[in-house]
Amino acid sequence: MSRTVVVIGGGNAALCAAIAAREKGAEVVLLERAPEALRGGNSRFAAGAIRTTHNGKEQLATLMPEVSSTEWAKIDVEPYDRGDFLDDLGRVTQYRTDPWLAETLVDRSFDTLRWMRTHGVRFLPLYGRQSFVVNGRIQFWGGLVVEAWGGGPGLVEALTNRATRLGINIRYGHRAIALHRSSREIEGVTIDTESGRVDIGADAVVLACGGFESNAAMRAQYLGPGWDLARVRGTRFNTGDGIRMAVDVGAATRGHFSGCHAVQWDANAPEYGDLAVGDGFQKHSYPFGILVNVNGERFVDEGADFRNYTYARYGQEVLRQPAQIAWQVFDAKCDGLLRDEYRIRQVSKVSAPTLEALVAQMEGIDQPRFIETVSNFNASVMDDVPLNPAVRDGRGTRGLTLPKSNWAQRLDTPPYSAYAVGCGITFTFGGLHVDATAQVLAQGGEPIQGLYAAGELVGGLFYFNYPGGTGLTSGAVYGRLAGEAAALS
């Protein structure tokens, strides 16, 4: 007799769990809190980048057969092996990442992408955000090459279509509010629906319903003062339900509860993500300009590392500034380096032919101090080092108390532009304690029979920061593991 597996959530991790469980013979019910029009969790708001190991173009081509050999011939990409991925994950998390969870994530990354492809997900090179044309060659950087076809929305659509074809029972507008646990194991779930509260039985439950980033009270409680003021990049439905339900039945928590993934986000973006705009409110080309607060002062090293190793923590640096706002400033030399998100209609931008005219439009800023900051910055740029956006070029500054380490250019070519940014939270790092098979552990360290977790609510992987593209990889890897284990245990 087949087992009944209930998956709670509707994004990448939940759909991978549901498909994997169904593939192993289980009857699967997927409970998505959002209505169908808003389905997909944070995954639907994602740009679609997925970090994976690979040994170079030949192996990547097996994942992306739609890319022609002529196109591959124009691309330069270095292999990104197990050691590279683990080094990046360790370095940006200050080596607090759980080694067992990290190794499972890394070792299963490429195989999981191949598995996703068998279920209808297609991939392509991440041209627009992870490559530059240098000397006529397309050069990828930062260890990130792959994105889902159609970005996050395309990923969710492909996985949802596959789940539907496999006969998975997807129920929209169904919010799980409590788990049922006997003395030994999980037995079912209580759900709130438009028709009222109902209970359903289950042999196993997979929690894949996100962190607590959309719960302002929990943000202030765990992340600290001011975090209730952050905007939410994605879904409004990730309010910590999965963590709360699991803790109520004895699950242990783990990880960096005072940490999160937070980026520079348009200062006038709405409170929650807008599916019509998607990830367009993000502003990630800051390594090529300068970032100033309303005091007219720089406050981070904009070129400390590749964007995908700093963007997830620089949002909180903006939140710490006066008025929780900052300005990204560029000149005309940067126009070709700015990502497409700088050109959307809903952008908080000012431009002018002079720096004096520019700062006059930058609301609330200390104008004399800004002009002094730019003057000092311009005088410090190492013009003798060539600019190369595809590598850490060492073109920095000399003599500044707060240096810029790479990609420094004088702001001296009109017209000038400035973009107002605030903080946009993506997901929280603290979550449930799971083992390397995605099974949730109790306070005493023993596994809770029939309870698994995947995606954002897994604690122990990310601390302080995260390597770009690792979130979708984690959701897919641990979603697949959780679904398989739930179906077979």
C-alpha positions as CSV (number, residue, x, y, z in Angstrom):
1,M,0.0,0.0,0.0
2,S,1.4,3.4,-1.0
3,R,2.2,6.0,1.6
4,T,0.5,9.4,1.8
5,V,2.9,12.3,1.8
6,V,1.7,15.8,2.5
7,V,4.0,18.6,1.3
8,I,3.4,22.1,2.7
9,G,4.5,24.9,0.4
10,G,4.3,25.8,-3.3
11,G,7.8,26.9,-4.4
12,N,10.8,25.1,-5.8
13,A,11.6,23.1,-2.7
14,A,8.0,22.0,-2.2
15,L,7.5,21.0,-5.8
16,C,10.8,19.1,-6.0
17,A,9.7,17.2,-2.8
18,A,6.3,16.4,-4.2
19,I,7.7,15.2,-7.5
20,A,10.4,13.1,-5.8
21,A,7.8,11.5,-3.4
22,R,5.5,10.7,-6.3
23,E,8.3,9.3,-8.3
24,K,8.9,6.8,-5.4
25,G,5.3,5.7,-5.4
26,A,3.7,7.9,-2.8
27,E,0.3,9.5,-3.0
28,V,1.1,13.2,-2.6
29,V,-1.0,16.2,-1.5
30,L,0.6,19.6,-1.9
31,L,-0.8,22.4,0.3
32,E,-0.1,25.9,-1.0
33,R,-1.3,28.7,1.3
34,A,-1.4,31.2,-1.5
35,P,-4.3,31.4,-4.0
36,E,-3.4,29.9,-7.4
37,A,-2.7,33.3,-8.9
38,L,0.0,34.0,-6.3
39,R,1.4,30.5,-6.1
40,G,5.1,29.6,-6.1
41,G,6.4,31.2,-3.0
42,N,9.7,33.1,-3.2
43,S,10.8,30.9,-6.1
44,R,8.5,32.7,-8.4
45,F,10.2,36.0,-7.6
46,A,13.7,34.7,-8.1
47,A,15.9,35.6,-11.0
48,G,16.5,31.9,-11.5
49,A,20.2,31.6,-11.0
50,I,21.3,28.1,-9.7
51,R,24.8,27.4,-8.4
52,T,26.2,24.0,-9.3
53,T,29.5,22.2,-9.6
54,H,30.7,21.4,-13.1
55,N,33.9,20.5,-14.9
56,G,33.6,23.0,-17.7
57,K,31.7,23.6,-20.9
58,E,31.4,20.0,-21.9
59,Q,29.5,19.0,-18.8
60,L,27.4,22.1,-18.8
61,A,26.4,21.4,-22.4
62,T,24.8,18.1,-21.2
63,L,22.6,20.2,-19.0
64,M,21.8,22.8,-21.7
65,P,21.7,20.9,-25.0
66,E,19.7,23.8,-26.6
67,V,22.9,25.9,-26.6
68,S,24.7,25.3,-29.9
69,S,28.3,24.4,-30.3
70,T,28.8,27.7,-32.1
71,E,27.5,29.6,-29.0
72,W,29.7,27.5,-26.6
73,A,32.7,28.4,-28.7
74,K,32.3,32.1,-27.8
75,I,32.1,31.4,-24.0
76,D,34.9,31.3,-21.5
77,V,34.0,29.6,-18.2
78,E,36.4,28.0,-15.7
79,P,35.4,24.7,-14.0
80,Y,33.7,25.0,-10.7
81,D,34.5,21.9,-8.7
82,R,33.5,20.6,-5.3
83,G,36.3,22.4,-3.5
84,D,35.4,25.7,-5.2
85,F,31.8,25.5,-4.1
86,L,32.7,24.4,-0.5
87,D,35.3,27.2,-0.3
88,D,32.8,29.8,-1.3
89,L,30.1,28.5,1.0
90,G,32.6,28.4,3.9
91,R,34.2,31.7,3.2
92,V,31.0,33.8,3.0
93,T,29.4,32.1,6.0
94,Q,32.6,32.6,8.1
95,Y,32.9,28.8,8.2
96,R,29.9,28.3,10.3
97,T,28.0,26.4,7.7
98,D,27.2,22.8,8.8
99,P,29.8,20.6,7.0
100,W,27.4,17.7,6.5
101,L,24.6,19.9,5.1
102,A,27.1,21.8,2.9
103,E,28.7,18.7,1.5
104,T,25.3,17.1,0.7
105,L,24.3,20.3,-1.0
106,V,27.5,20.6,-3.1
107,D,27.8,16.9,-3.9
108,R,24.3,16.5,-5.1
109,S,24.0,19.9,-7.0
110,F,24.7,18.9,-10.6
111,D,22.9,15.5,-10.3
112,T,19.8,17.3,-9.0
113,L,19.8,19.7,-11.9
114,R,20.0,16.8,-14.3
115,W,17.1,15.2,-12.4
116,M,15.1,18.5,-12.7
117,R,15.7,18.5,-16.4
118,T,14.2,15.0,-16.7
119,H,11.1,16.6,-15.1
120,G,10.8,19.4,-17.6
121,V,13.0,22.1,-16.2
122,R,15.3,23.6,-18.9
123,F,18.4,25.7,-18.2
124,L,20.5,28.2,-20.1
125,P,23.7,30.2,-19.5
126,L,23.2,33.1,-17.1
127,Y,24.3,35.7,-19.6
128,G,22.6,38.9,-18.4
129,R,23.8,38.9,-14.8
130,Q,26.9,36.8,-14.7
131,S,29.0,37.5,-17.8
132,F,30.7,40.4,-19.5
133,V,32.1,40.6,-23.0
134,V,35.9,41.1,-22.7
135,N,38.1,41.2,-25.9
136,G,35.2,39.6,-27.9
137,R,34.8,36.7,-25.5
138,I,31.8,36.0,-23.2
139,Q,33.4,35.6,-19.7
140,F,31.5,34.2,-16.8
141,W,32.5,35.1,-13.3
142,G,31.8,34.3,-9.6
143,G,31.3,30.6,-10.1
144,L,27.7,31.0,-11.4
145,V,26.8,30.0,-14.9
146,V,23.3,28.4,-14.9
147,E,19.8,29.8,-14.7
148,A,16.4,28.2,-15.1
149,W,14.6,28.9,-18.4
150,G,12.2,31.7,-17.7
151,G,13.8,32.6,-14.4
152,G,11.9,31.9,-11.2
153,P,8.4,32.0,-12.9
154,G,9.6,29.6,-15.6
155,L,11.0,27.2,-12.9
156,V,7.7,27.2,-10.9
157,E,5.6,26.7,-14.1
158,A,7.7,23.8,-15.3
159,L,7.7,22.0,-11.9
160,T,4.0,22.7,-11.4
161,N,3.1,21.3,-14.8
162,R,5.1,18.2,-14.1
163,A,3.5,17.8,-10.7
164,T,0.1,18.0,-12.3
165,R,0.9,15.5,-14.9
166,L,2.1,13.1,-12.2
167,G,-1.2,13.2,-10.5
168,I,-0.1,15.2,-7.4
169,N,-3.1,16.8,-5.7
170,I,-2.3,20.5,-5.5
171,R,-4.6,22.5,-3.2
172,Y,-4.4,26.3,-3.4
173,G,-5.6,28.5,-0.6
174,H,-4.9,25.8,2.0
175,R,-2.9,27.0,5.0
176,A,-1.4,24.3,7.2
177,I,-1.6,25.5,10.8
178,A,-0.8,22.5,13.0
179,L,0.9,19.1,12.8
180,H,-0.5,16.0,14.4
181,R,2.1,13.9,16.3
182,S,1.6,10.7,18.2
183,S,4.2,9.6,20.8
184,R,6.3,8.3,17.9
185,E,5.5,9.9,14.6
186,I,3.7,12.5,12.5
187,E,0.2,11.5,11.6
188,G,-1.4,14.4,9.8
189,V,-2.1,18.1,9.4
190,T,-4.7,20.7,10.3
191,I,-5.6,23.1,7.5
192,D,-7.4,26.4,7.3
193,T,-9.4,26.8,4.1
194,E,-12.1,29.1,2.8
195,S,-14.6,26.4,3.7
196,G,-13.3,26.1,7.3
197,R,-10.8,24.0,9.2
198,V,-10.1,20.4,8.2
199,D,-7.7,17.6,9.2
200,I,-6.0,15.3,6.8
201,G,-4.0,12.2,7.7
202,A,-0.4,11.6,6.4
203,D,2.3,9.0,6.7
204,A,4.9,11.8,6.4
205,V,5.0,15.5,6.0
206,V,7.5,17.7,4.2
207,L,7.7,21.3,5.4
208,A,8.8,23.6,2.5
209,C,6.9,26.8,3.2
210,G,9.6,29.3,3.7
211,G,11.1,31.3,6.5
212,F,9.6,34.2,8.5
213,E,10.7,37.0,6.3
214,S,7.1,38.2,5.7
215,N,6.3,38.4,9.4
216,A,7.2,41.9,10.6
217,A,6.9,41.0,14.2
218,M,9.2,38.0,13.9
219,R,11.7,40.0,11.9
220,A,11.9,42.5,14.7
221,Q,12.0,39.8,17.3
222,Y,14.8,37.7,15.8
223,L,16.7,40.0,13.4
224,G,16.5,43.0,15.6
225,P,15.3,46.6,15.7
226,G,14.5,48.2,12.4
227,W,13.9,45.0,10.5
228,D,10.2,45.5,10.7
229,L,10.8,48.4,8.3
230,A,12.4,46.3,5.6
231,R,10.5,45.6,2.4
232,V,9.9,42.0,1.4
233,R,11.3,41.0,-2.0
234,G,8.9,38.1,-2.5
235,T,5.8,36.4,-1.3
236,R,3.7,37.8,1.5
237,F,2.9,34.3,2.7
238,N,6.2,33.2,4.3
239,T,5.3,34.1,7.9
240,G,7.1,31.3,9.7
241,D,4.3,28.8,9.8
242,G,6.5,25.8,9.1
243,I,9.0,26.6,11.8
244,R,6.2,27.3,14.4
245,M,4.3,24.1,13.6
246,A,7.4,22.0,13.9
247,V,8.5,23.6,17.2
248,D,5.1,22.9,18.6
249,V,5.6,19.2,18.1
250,G,9.1,19.2,19.6
251,A,11.4,20.1,16.7
252,A,14.7,21.7,17.4
253,T,15.7,25.0,15.8
254,R,19.1,25.8,14.4
255,G,21.1,28.4,12.6
256,H,21.5,32.1,12.3
257,F,18.1,33.4,13.5
258,S,19.4,37.0,13.6
259,G,20.7,36.7,10.0
260,C,19.1,36.9,6.6
261,H,19.5,37.4,2.9
262,A,18.8,41.0,2.2
263,V,19.6,43.1,-0.8
264,Q,19.6,46.7,-2.1
265,W,16.0,47.2,-3.2
266,D,14.3,50.2,-4.8
267,A,13.5,52.7,-2.1
268,N,10.0,53.1,-3.4
269,A,9.2,49.5,-4.0
270,P,5.9,48.1,-2.5
271,E,5.8,46.4,0.9
272,Y,5.8,42.9,-0.7
273,G,7.0,41.6,-4.0
274,D,5.1,42.5,-7.2
275,L,4.9,39.6,-9.7
276,A,4.6,42.0,-12.6
277,V,8.0,43.4,-11.7
278,G,9.6,40.3,-10.3
279,D,13.2,40.9,-9.2
280,G,13.4,44.2,-11.2
281,F,13.4,46.3,-8.0
282,Q,16.9,44.9,-7.0
283,K,19.9,47.1,-7.8
284,H,23.0,44.9,-8.1
285,S,25.5,46.9,-10.2
286,Y,26.8,48.8,-7.2
287,P,30.4,47.4,-7.6
288,F,30.9,49.8,-10.5
289,G,29.8,53.0,-8.8
290,I,29.8,54.3,-5.2
291,L,27.2,53.9,-2.5
292,V,26.5,56.9,-0.2
293,N,24.0,57.5,2.7
294,V,22.0,60.6,3.4
295,N,25.1,62.1,5.2
296,G,26.8,62.0,1.8
297,E,29.3,59.4,3.0
298,R,30.3,56.0,1.7
299,F,29.8,53.1,4.2
300,V,30.8,49.9,2.4
301,D,33.6,48.7,0.1
302,E,31.5,48.5,-3.1
303,G,34.1,46.4,-4.8
304,A,35.0,44.1,-1.9
305,D,34.2,41.0,-4.0
306,F,32.0,39.9,-6.9
307,R,28.4,41.1,-6.5
308,N,27.1,37.6,-5.9
309,Y,29.3,37.3,-2.8
310,T,28.2,40.6,-1.2
311,Y,24.7,41.5,-2.4
312,A,22.9,39.3,0.1
313,R,24.4,41.2,3.1
314,Y,24.7,44.7,1.7
315,G,20.9,45.2,2.0
316,Q,21.2,45.2,5.8
317,E,24.1,47.7,5.6
318,V,21.6,50.1,3.9
319,L,19.0,49.4,6.6
320,R,21.6,50.5,9.2
321,Q,22.0,53.9,7.6
322,P,20.1,57.1,8.6
323,A,16.5,57.0,7.2
324,Q,17.2,53.4,6.0
325,I,18.1,54.7,2.6
326,A,21.2,55.1,0.3
327,W,22.1,56.2,-3.2
328,Q,24.0,54.3,-5.8
329,V,25.9,56.8,-7.9
330,F,27.3,56.3,-11.5
331,D,28.6,58.3,-14.4
332,A,28.2,57.7,-18.1
333,K,31.2,55.2,-18.2
334,C,29.0,52.8,-16.2
335,D,26.0,52.8,-18.6
336,G,27.1,49.6,-20.4
337,L,27.8,47.8,-17.1
338,L,24.4,48.4,-15.5
339,R,22.0,45.5,-15.4
340,D,18.5,45.6,-17.0
341,E,16.9,46.3,-13.6
342,Y,18.2,49.8,-13.8
343,R,16.0,50.5,-16.9
344,I,12.6,49.4,-15.6
345,R,9.8,52.0,-15.6
346,Q,9.3,51.7,-11.8
347,V,12.8,53.0,-10.8
348,S,13.8,55.7,-8.3
349,K,16.4,57.5,-10.4
350,V,17.7,61.0,-10.8
351,S,20.1,62.2,-13.4
352,A,21.9,65.4,-14.3
353,P,24.8,66.9,-16.4
354,T,26.8,67.8,-13.3
355,L,27.4,66.3,-9.8
356,E,26.1,69.5,-8.2
357,A,22.9,69.3,-10.2
358,L,22.6,65.6,-9.4
359,V,22.9,65.9,-5.6
360,A,20.4,68.8,-5.6
361,Q,17.9,66.1,-6.7
362,M,18.9,63.5,-4.2
363,E,16.3,64.1,-1.5
364,G,17.5,64.5,2.1
365,I,21.2,64.2,1.4
366,D,24.1,66.4,2.8
367,Q,25.0,68.1,-0.5
368,P,28.4,69.6,0.5
369,R,29.6,66.3,2.1
370,F,28.5,64.4,-1.0
371,I,30.6,66.6,-3.3
372,E,33.6,66.2,-0.9
373,T,33.1,62.4,-0.8
374,V,33.1,62.2,-4.6
375,S,36.2,64.5,-4.9
376,N,38.2,62.4,-2.5
377,F,37.1,59.2,-4.1
378,N,38.1,60.5,-7.6
379,A,41.5,61.5,-6.4
380,S,42.2,58.1,-4.9
381,V,41.4,55.9,-7.9
382,M,44.2,53.7,-9.2
383,D,44.1,54.7,-12.8
384,D,47.2,52.8,-13.6
385,V,45.3,49.4,-13.2
386,P,43.1,48.4,-16.1
387,L,39.4,47.8,-15.5
388,N,38.1,44.3,-16.1
389,P,34.6,43.6,-14.8
390,A,34.9,39.9,-15.3
391,V,37.7,39.4,-12.7
392,R,38.7,40.8,-9.4
393,D,40.8,43.4,-11.2
394,G,42.5,45.0,-8.2
395,R,41.7,48.5,-9.6
396,G,41.0,50.0,-6.2
397,T,41.7,53.2,-4.3
398,R,44.7,54.6,-2.4
399,G,44.5,56.7,0.8
400,L,40.9,56.3,1.7
401,T,39.9,55.2,5.2
402,L,37.2,53.1,3.6
403,P,38.8,51.7,0.4
404,K,37.2,50.4,-2.7
405,S,39.1,47.2,-3.6
406,N,38.1,46.5,-7.2
407,W,36.4,48.1,-10.3
408,A,37.1,51.7,-9.0
409,Q,36.4,54.4,-11.7
410,R,36.4,58.1,-11.3
411,L,33.0,59.8,-11.4
412,D,33.9,62.3,-14.0
413,T,31.9,61.7,-17.2
414,P,28.5,63.2,-17.6
415,P,25.6,62.6,-17.4
416,Y,25.5,61.3,-13.9
417,S,22.8,59.2,-12.3
418,A,21.8,58.1,-8.8
419,Y,19.4,55.4,-7.7
420,A,17.6,55.5,-4.3
421,V,17.8,52.1,-2.6
422,G,16.5,50.6,0.7
423,C,16.6,47.1,2.1
424,G,14.7,44.2,0.6
425,I,14.7,41.0,2.6
426,T,14.7,37.8,0.6
427,F,14.7,35.0,3.2
428,T,15.8,34.3,6.8
429,F,18.7,32.1,7.7
430,G,17.4,30.5,11.0
431,G,15.2,27.5,10.8
432,L,14.7,23.8,11.7
433,H,17.4,21.4,12.6
434,V,17.6,18.7,10.0
435,D,20.1,15.9,9.2
436,A,21.7,15.4,5.8
437,T,18.6,13.4,4.6
438,A,16.3,16.4,5.4
439,Q,14.7,14.7,8.4
440,V,13.7,17.1,11.2
441,L,15.4,16.5,14.5
442,A,13.9,16.8,18.0
443,Q,15.3,18.8,20.8
444,G,17.2,15.8,22.1
445,G,18.8,15.2,18.7
446,E,16.6,12.2,17.7
447,P,14.7,12.2,14.4
448,I,11.0,13.0,14.4
449,Q,9.6,10.1,12.4
450,G,7.7,11.2,9.4
451,L,8.8,14.9,9.4
452,Y,11.1,16.4,6.8
453,A,12.0,19.9,5.8
454,A,13.5,21.7,2.8
455,G,14.2,25.2,1.4
456,E,14.4,28.4,3.4
457,L,13.3,26.9,6.7
458,V,16.3,24.6,6.9
459,G,18.7,26.1,9.5
460,G,22.4,25.6,9.6
461,L,23.4,26.2,6.0
462,F,23.7,30.0,5.8
463,Y,25.3,32.4,8.3
464,F,25.9,36.1,7.7
465,N,25.8,35.8,3.9
466,Y,25.4,33.3,1.1
467,P,26.8,32.6,-2.4
468,G,24.4,33.8,-5.0
469,G,22.3,31.1,-6.6
470,T,22.7,28.7,-3.7
471,G,19.1,29.2,-2.4
472,L,17.4,27.5,-5.4
473,T,20.0,24.7,-5.4
474,S,19.4,24.1,-1.7
475,G,15.7,24.0,-2.2
476,A,16.0,21.5,-5.1
477,V,18.6,19.2,-3.4
478,Y,16.9,19.0,0.0
479,G,13.4,19.0,-1.5
480,R,14.3,16.0,-3.6
481,L,15.9,14.3,-0.6
482,A,13.0,15.0,1.6
483,G,10.4,13.8,-0.9
484,E,12.3,10.5,-1.5
485,A,12.8,9.9,2.2
486,A,9.1,10.7,3.1
487,A,7.9,8.3,0.4
488,L,10.2,5.4,1.5
489,S,10.6,5.7,5.3
